[in-house]
Amino acid sequence: MLKTLLAGALCALVSGASLAATDPLQVSIAYLGQQIDPGPVLSNIIPEPEDAGLQGARLAITDSNTTGRFLKQHYNLHEIEGDDPQQLVASAFDLYSRGIRFFVVNTDSDTLRSLRAALPADSLLINAGSRDDALRSNQCVDGLLHTIPSRAMLADALAQWLIMRRWSRWMLVEGSTEDDQAFAAAVKRSAQRFGGKIVAEKAWSFDTDLRRTAQKELPPFTSGTEYDVVVVADERGDFGEYLPYNTGLPRPVVGTQGLMPTGWHKMIEAWGAAQLQSRFEKQSERWMNEKDYASWAAIRSIAEAVTRTGDNSSEGVRGYLLSDNFELAAFKGRKLSFRSWSGQLRQPIALIHPRALVSSSPQEGFLHQRSELDTLGFDEPESPCQVAR
């Protein structure tokens, strides 16, 4: 009788151990989204979807669990959204206290810095919302990676194409917001870097309703000098939408309107991207945009690191993401990786107008000793950051 009991207990232990061995590796990821009031907009610009970024995160969780079923991995998404930065920080800390160490963050740069300061060092934050150049150059933050392109990357992508086309004389028209001025600064940097010349710089500081007066006001505003192209810095969309076909000289318009550099767009269809677009549209009933893609890439990067290493700790994942071994297949025609100095995801930048993909940078002939992708944005010698330390 005793032998029978002992045998039964042994079988139960073996059975329990077997079940435990098949339990999936759990990976919990938080998405933090800040709802930012853009302020009054003076044009009929189509607004960004309220769930921009979040839908990309949801699709990435679905994609990760599709492969995770075969690898005994399961991914969970915790969604926090709001317009109060302090509440977002408090919510993030609460999630940390519940064991979550991975945070995909779609906020402005100030909130991003507050989150990084509030969360302990063993948390990994991936920026999928802020294009702030300072975060990649002279104000890098430990434990912070970036999947959304910086303004410098966008401006460099555009500048390479302009120089390749031999359109080197630029009229720069910038708006009055801080974001406009930040993009204008990136354009000036790119001009100096690749040989463009800003022959005229004009500030748009009017509160005119251009829906009725663009044809009258914009031609004289963009006259007075010879130029090859108008580069516009109007991130909010107050006036830039009306510049095409209303310039003083018959010239192209590029920048935040006209021909635009972006990390993702509906018109990207090659390299299997059409399948990603289709899955996203079926889920979200709209097109995938740059912030959706950045959130998707952030979560897929975490999942790729867990798959390759079998380690779901933030330290293990972070170390692998910043190593030379990491590569992300991300529907852009080449494998993507993170820069060890700034934590920025290397990636091609699409040049699009609303209904077509025109080109993709880096352009042919712009060479680099490590990767042509490092010709976009702040290269290692240009940045004192070393987030991989």
PEUR-V663751 format. One record per residue. RES is the residue in three letters. OMEGA is omega in whole degrees, -180 to 180 (999 if undefined). Layout:
RES OMEGA
RES OMEGA
This chain:
MET 180
LEU 179
LYS 180
THR 178
LEU 180
LEU 179
ALA 179
GLY 179
ALA 180
LEU 178
CYS 180
ALA 179
LEU 180
VAL 179
SER 179
GLY 179
ALA 179
SER 178
LEU -180
ALA -178
ALA -179
THR 178
ASP -178
PRO 174
LEU -176
GLN 177
VAL -180
SER -177
ILE 178
ALA 171
TYR 180
LEU -178
GLY 179
GLN 177
GLN -173
ILE 176
ASP -178
PRO -176
GLY -179
PRO 180
VAL -172
LEU 179
SER 178
ASN -177
ILE 176
ILE -175
PRO 174
GLU 179
PRO -179
GLU -179
ASP 177
ALA -176
GLY -178
LEU -179
GLN 176
GLY 177
ALA 180
ARG 179
LEU 180
ALA 177
ILE 177
THR 180
ASP -179
SER 179
ASN 176
THR 176
THR -178
GLY 179
ARG -179
PHE -177
LEU -179
LYS 176
GLN 177
HIS -176
TYR 180
ASN 180
LEU 175
HIS -173
GLU 175
ILE 177
GLU 178
GLY -179
ASP -179
ASP -178
PRO -179
GLN 179
GLN 176
LEU 178
VAL 179
ALA 179
SER 179
ALA 180
PHE 177
ASP 177
LEU 177
TYR -179
SER 178
ARG 172
GLY -179
ILE -177
ARG -179
PHE -177
PHE 172
VAL -166
VAL 176
ASN -177
THR 171
ASP -173
SER 180
ASP 179
THR 178
LEU 178
ARG 178
SER 178
LEU -179
ARG 179
ALA -176
ALA -176
LEU 179
PRO -170
ALA -178
ASP 174
SER 178
LEU 178
LEU 175
ILE -178
ASN 179
ALA -175
GLY -173
SER 178
ARG -174
ASP -180
ASP -177
ALA -180
LEU 180
ARG -175
SER -174
ASN 179
GLN 180
CYS -176
VAL 179
ASP 178
GLY -179
LEU 175
LEU -176
HIS 173
THR 175
ILE -179
PRO 174
SER 175
ARG 179
ALA 178
MET -180
LEU -179
ALA 179
ASP 179
ALA 179
LEU -178
ALA 179
GLN -179
TRP 179
LEU -180
ILE 177
MET 177
ARG -179
ARG 172
TRP -170
SER -179
ARG -172
TRP 164
MET -179
LEU 178
VAL -175
GLU 176
GLY -171
SER -178
THR 177
GLU 179
ASP 177
ASP -179
GLN 178
ALA 178
PHE 177
ALA 177
ALA 178
ALA 178
VAL 179
LYS 177
ARG -179
SER 178
ALA 180
GLN -176
ARG -171
PHE 174
GLY 173
GLY 179
LYS 177
ILE -174
VAL 177
ALA 178
GLU -176
LYS -180
ALA 176
TRP -176
SER -176
PHE 176
ASP -178
THR 173
ASP -174
LEU 178
ARG -179
ARG -171
THR -174
ALA -177
GLN -179
LYS -170
GLU -172
LEU 178
PRO 178
PRO 179
PHE -178
THR 176
SER 173
GLY 178
THR 179
GLU -180
TYR 180
ASP -173
VAL 173
VAL 176
VAL -174
VAL 176
ALA -177
ASP -172
GLU -179
ARG 179
GLY -179
ASP -173
PHE -171
GLY -179
GLU -175
TYR -180
LEU 179
PRO 179
TYR 177
ASN 180
THR -178
GLY 172
LEU 179
PRO -174
ARG 177
PRO 174
VAL -178
VAL 177
GLY 179
THR 173
GLN -176
GLY 173
LEU -170
MET 171
PRO -179
THR 178
GLY -180
TRP 178
HIS 179
LYS -174
MET 173
ILE -175
GLU -178
ALA 176
TRP -180
GLY -177
ALA 180
ALA 178
GLN 176
LEU 179
GLN -178
SER 179
ARG -179
PHE -178
GLU 177
LYS 180
GLN -165
SER -179
GLU 174
ARG 179
TRP 175
MET 178
ASN -173
GLU -179
LYS 173
ASP -179
TYR 180
ALA 178
SER 177
TRP -178
ALA 179
ALA -178
ILE 178
ARG 176
SER 177
ILE -178
ALA 178
GLU 179
ALA 179
VAL -180
THR -176
ARG -174
THR -173
GLY -176
ASP 179
ASN 176
SER 180
SER 179
GLU 180
GLY -180
VAL -179
ARG -180
GLY -180
TYR -179
LEU -178
LEU 179
SER 178
ASP -178
ASN -174
PHE 172
GLU 179
LEU 173
ALA -166
ALA 171
PHE 178
LYS 175
GLY 177
ARG -180
LYS -178
LEU 179
SER -179
PHE 174
ARG -175
SER -178
TRP -175
SER -177
GLY -178
GLN 175
LEU 173
ARG 180
GLN 171
PRO 178
ILE 179
ALA 172
LEU -170
ILE 156
HIS -163
PRO -175
ARG -179
ALA 169
LEU -177
VAL -177
SER 177
SER 179
SER 16
PRO 180
GLN 178
GLU 179
GLY 176
PHE -168
LEU 178
HIS -176
GLN -179
ARG -178
SER 177
GLU 178
LEU 179
ASP 169
THR 179
LEU 179
GLY -174
PHE 177
ASP -175
GLU 179
PRO -178
GLU -176
SER 177
PRO -175
CYS 174
GLN -175
VAL -179
ALA -179
ARG 999
